[in-house]
């Protein structure tokens, strides 16, 4: 593992344990046993490092979605599996989930981060497209429908994380809400 990769891994671990405020170049350097200035040899600033963490996470999500898409599961089960990937990620790594989807300054970094985010969305759109081909979802541009489905998931995850979702709906999970939404679309 390269030094840059070790720094990205340490930053992801700091995000998981202490949130975004725990990630400083000094703390990341200390976490890998380097001087406080060493991370600057690999990353221009904190936002550059956080963008690298987000890039790794988007690439991992895209790879998982590609595996789901290639699986023998029924199209609807592939879609629900793709949604479950994000639900699990948001629960297990809430600060990293927020980094991916709620941090405009990181999203503005562009470059590899933008490429990774587009790759992930393209994979999700392909999962949606397989559902459309089977008549499970309406025939509309798959990229548009993918964004609508994902935005709905994001809204439900946000409502659930704040404690507003379950008492109001009686649902036992976000996935239950997404199943209801997909049924409405079909």
N, C-alpha and C positions, 0 to 999 in steps of 0.2 A: 504494500500500500504506500503510495507516495505521501510526501509530507502534506501536500494540499488536501489529499483525501483524508488524512488523519485529522487535519484541522476542521474539515467539513463534518466529519463524524463527531468530533468533540463538540462542535457548535450545535449539531442536532441533539446530542445528549443534554447539553445545557438548556436548550429550548424545552426539551421534555421534562427536565427536572425543575426549572425555575422560570420558564417563560421567556419571552423575547428580551426582557430587561436584563436577564442573566447572561446574555451573549454580548460579551465585549471581546475585542481582539486580545486584550490582556488576559482575560479569563480563559479564552480558548488556547492561547499559548501556554498558560500554566497547566491546563488540562492535559496537554500532550508533552509536558516537560520541556518546553522551549522558553526562551526569553520573551519578555513582553513585546519586543519589537519584531521578532521572527515572523509572526503571521503577516506583517506588512510586506514581506518579500513575495507573498503569494496572493494577497488580496489588498486592493487599494484602500478599502475602508470596511466598516462593519456591514454596510448595505451590500457590498460586493460579496462578502462571506455569506450573508443570509440568502442572497440570490443563488449562490452555489448550493446551499442546503435545499432550497426550493427546487432547483433544477434536478438534483438527485431524486427528490421525492416525486416530482412529476414524471421523471423517467421510470421510476419503479412502478408507479400507478399505471402508466401506459403499458409497460411490459406485462403487468398482471392482467390488464384488460385485453391485451392481445392474446394471452393464453386462454382466457375465458372465451374469447371470440372463436378461437380455434378448437375449443372443446366440443365434445359430442352432446352437450346439454341442449335441451330445447331452447329456442331463441328467447322466450320470456324468462327462463331460468338464467340464461346468460346475462340478460339485462338486470335482473334482480341481484345476481351475483356481483355485477359491476357496481351496483348501488351499495351493496353490502361492503364492498372493499372500502368505499369512501366513508360509510357509517363507522366501520371499525377503525379506520385511520383517524377520524375525527374524535373518537372516544379515547383511543390509545395515545394519540399525539395531538391534543387540542391546540397547543401553541404552534405546532408545525402546520396544522390545518388552517389556522388563522393566517399564518405566514403565506400560505399558498393562495388564499382566497379573500383576505381582508386587509391586505397591506399594499396600498397603491404605490408607495415609494419603492417597494421591492419589485412590484410588477413593472414599474417604469425602467428597471435596469436593462431590459431588452436582451439581445444577444442569445446566448445558450438557454437562458431562462424562458424567453419567449418561444424559442424552438421547442423546448421540452413541454411547455404548456400546450402549444398547438398540437404536438404529437399526441398528448394525452386526450385532448378534446377530439381529435380525429379518430382515435381508437374507440372512444365512447360513441361517436357518431356512427362508426361501423357496426357496433353492437346494436344500436338503435335501428340501423338499416336492415339488419337481419330480422329484426322483429317486424319491420314494415313489409319485408318480402313475404313473411308468413301471415300477414294480415292481422297481426297482434296490435299494431299501432297504425295510425292514419297515414295516408300517402301525402306527405308534405316534405319539403326539403329536410333531409335527415340531419343536417348540421343545425338547422333552426330548431327542430324538435329536440335534438340532443341538448341544446342550450336551455330550452324550456324545462325539460325534465331535470337537468342538473340544477338549474336555478331553484326549482321547487324543492329538490333534495336539500340544497343549501339553506333555504328558508326554514324547512322543517328541522334541520340540524340545529340551526340557530335558536329556534323556538324551544326545542327540546333541551338544549344546553342551558337556557335561561330558566328552565322549569315551567314554562308557560304551555307546553304542548300537551302533556299527558293528562293533567287534571281536567283540561277543557274538552279533550277528545275521547278520553277513555282508551286510546290506543295503547298497546303495550310496548310499541317500538316505532321508530321512524320508518322502518321498513313496512310496517302495517299501513302507514299513511301513504307511502309510495305505491304500494300495491293498489290501494284505493284510487289513487291518482291515475295510475296506468290503466286500470279498469275503465275509468271515466274517458280516457283518451281512446280506448278501443271501441 
